[in-house]
Amino acid sequence: MSDDLAHLDFTVTCELTDPNGPCTRPAAHIANIHMHRNEMPRVALCDHHRNRLRAFEEGIIANNGHGLCGVCRQSMHPEDIIRNEEAL
């Protein structure tokens, strides 16, 4: 029996963007993330973007739990960056 879906690629890719356009890296995580609005959508993340968000979070923790988002200038706390992370 042949698989009628064998030609389709079901690889989940990162939903964030790089400077040159959409990220095409494979997603390894899913999490609610800060998106410069009053919401935290649940998105698929590659290791690269997940590590950047965690580094931002670590910087806030190192600054006594306070920081500003460089894009939207919102006052940030560690739990405001990434929440409910799960591996895919």
N, C-alpha and C positions, 0 to 999 in steps of 0.2 A: 504494500500500500504506500502511495506517495503522500507526503505531507503538503497539503495545499498552502500552508502558511510558511513553509521553509524559506521562501524568498523575502519574507518581511523581517525587518530588524526591530526587535522590541527592546533594545537597549535604552535604559532611561538615562537621559543626559541632564546636565546641570541646567537649572532654569535662570541662572544669573548671566550677566554680560561681562565681557572683557572690553578693554578699550577699542578693539577692532570689531566688535559685534557680539552676537550670542556665543556663550561658552559651549564648546562641543565636547568637553570632557565627560566621561561617564560619571553618573551620580553614584555616590556611595552612602549618602546620608539623606535623611529627610528631617526637616525641622521648621519651627516657626522662627522667622528672622525679622530684624528691624528693616523696614523699607522706607524710612523717611516720611512716614505718615502715621496716623494714629491707629495703625493696625499692624499685625504681625502675621502675614500669610504663611501657610505651610508650603514649603518648596523643596524640590530635590536639589541637593548640593554635591558638587565634586569635592574631593579632598582639598584642592587648592583654595576654593572659596570658603570652605568650612574652616580651614586653618587660618585664613585671614580674619574671619569673624572672631575666632577664638583668641587670636593675637590682640585684636581690638579690645575684647573683653578683658584680657590679662592686663592691658595697659590701664584700663579703668580701675581694676582691682588694685594695681600698684599705686594708683593716685587716690587712695583712700575711698574707693568706691564711687568716684565722681568723674565725669568727663563730658565732652561735647562731641556730637557727631560732626565730622568734618564737612558733610554735605548739607544737612538740614539744620545744623547748629542746635539741635535739641539737647537738653541736659540728659545724660545717659547714666544708667547704673548697670552693673554687670548683667542682671537678668533682663535688661532691655535689648540685648543684642541677639541672643540665640536661646531658644527654649524648646523643650520637648524633643530633643534630638534622638533619632533612632537610626541604626544602620540599616541599609537596604540589603 
